[in-house]
Amino acid sequence: MFAHVDINNCYVSCECLFQPQLKSKVVVVLSNNDGCVIARSNEAKALGIKMADAEFMV
């Protein structure tokens, strides 16, 4: 049996579970090799931050 689960903003959602003070704040998660955005909160999306934006562009 296989299952596919898609969670919106997975890394951001998981981080907000462990750090509740991040809820309703602009949160982005960066990749560890090249510093590109790999997950973003809805607040970050509203600001126009796109997936794969480089850290210096955020």
C-alpha atoms as a printed R data frame, in Angstrom:
   type eleno elety resid chain resno      x      y      z
1  ATOM     1    CA   MET     A     1  0.000  0.000  0.000
2  ATOM     2    CA   PHE     A     2  1.237  3.482 -0.863
3  ATOM     3    CA   ALA     A     3 -0.046  6.827  0.306
4  ATOM     4    CA   HIS     A     4  0.689 10.303 -0.946
5  ATOM     5    CA   VAL     A     5  0.122 13.148  1.479
6  ATOM     6    CA   ASP     A     6  0.423 16.762  0.393
7  ATOM     7    CA   ILE     A     7  0.683 19.302  3.189
8  ATOM     8    CA   ASN     A     8  0.466 23.002  2.376
9  ATOM     9    CA   ASN     A     9  3.642 24.818  3.403
10 ATOM    10    CA   CYS     A    10  4.873 21.591  5.021
11 ATOM    11    CA   TYR     A    11  8.154 22.781  6.555
12 ATOM    12    CA   VAL     A    12  6.627 26.057  7.741
13 ATOM    13    CA   SER     A    13  3.590 24.274  9.196
14 ATOM    14    CA   CYS     A    14  5.807 21.813 11.081
15 ATOM    15    CA   GLU     A    15  8.021 24.583 12.436
16 ATOM    16    CA   CYS     A    16  4.972 26.525 13.647
17 ATOM    17    CA   LEU     A    17  3.853 23.456 15.611
18 ATOM    18    CA   PHE     A    18  7.111 23.484 17.574
19 ATOM    19    CA   GLN     A    19  7.365 27.288 17.804
20 ATOM    20    CA   PRO     A    20  3.827 28.676 18.216
21 ATOM    21    CA   GLN     A    21  5.128 32.262 18.414
22 ATOM    22    CA   LEU     A    22  5.728 32.047 14.642
23 ATOM    23    CA   LYS     A    23  2.024 31.771 13.824
24 ATOM    24    CA   SER     A    24  0.706 34.776 11.889
25 ATOM    25    CA   LYS     A    25  4.264 35.968 11.158
26 ATOM    26    CA   VAL     A    26  6.150 35.998  7.886
27 ATOM    27    CA   VAL     A    27  8.107 32.723  7.841
28 ATOM    28    CA   VAL     A    28 10.274 31.248  5.093
29 ATOM    29    CA   VAL     A    29 12.389 28.104  5.110
30 ATOM    30    CA   LEU     A    30 15.601 28.141  3.085
31 ATOM    31    CA   SER     A    31 17.498 25.237  1.550
32 ATOM    32    CA   ASN     A    32 20.782 24.488  3.272
33 ATOM    33    CA   ASN     A    33 22.957 24.420  0.152
34 ATOM    34    CA   ASP     A    34 22.061 27.483 -1.882
35 ATOM    35    CA   GLY     A    35 19.795 29.529  0.393
36 ATOM    36    CA   CYS     A    36 16.681 29.407 -1.785
37 ATOM    37    CA   VAL     A    37 13.141 29.537 -0.414
38 ATOM    38    CA   ILE     A    38 11.697 26.022 -0.227
39 ATOM    39    CA   ALA     A    39  8.646 26.781  1.953
40 ATOM    40    CA   ARG     A    40  6.787 29.951  2.908
41 ATOM    41    CA   SER     A    41  3.893 30.929  5.110
42 ATOM    42    CA   ASN     A    42  0.690 32.419  3.734
43 ATOM    43    CA   GLU     A    43  1.867 35.783  5.081
44 ATOM    44    CA   ALA     A    44  5.083 35.460  3.053
45 ATOM    45    CA   LYS     A    45  3.061 34.567 -0.039
46 ATOM    46    CA   ALA     A    46  0.947 37.699  0.481
47 ATOM    47    CA   LEU     A    47  4.155 39.777  0.426
48 ATOM    48    CA   GLY     A    48  5.068 38.306 -2.959
49 ATOM    49    CA   ILE     A    49  7.890 36.017 -1.825
50 ATOM    50    CA   LYS     A    50  8.159 33.259 -4.420
51 ATOM    51    CA   MET     A    51  9.452 29.716 -4.225
52 ATOM    52    CA   ALA     A    52 13.151 29.452 -5.138
53 ATOM    53    CA   ASP     A    53 13.797 33.153 -4.438
54 ATOM    54    CA   ALA     A    54 17.360 33.569 -3.215
55 ATOM    55    CA   GLU     A    55 17.962 34.605  0.390
56 ATOM    56    CA   PHE     A    56 19.320 38.010 -0.626
57 ATOM    57    CA   MET     A    57 16.077 38.746 -2.522
58 ATOM    58    CA   VAL     A    58 13.840 38.138  0.494
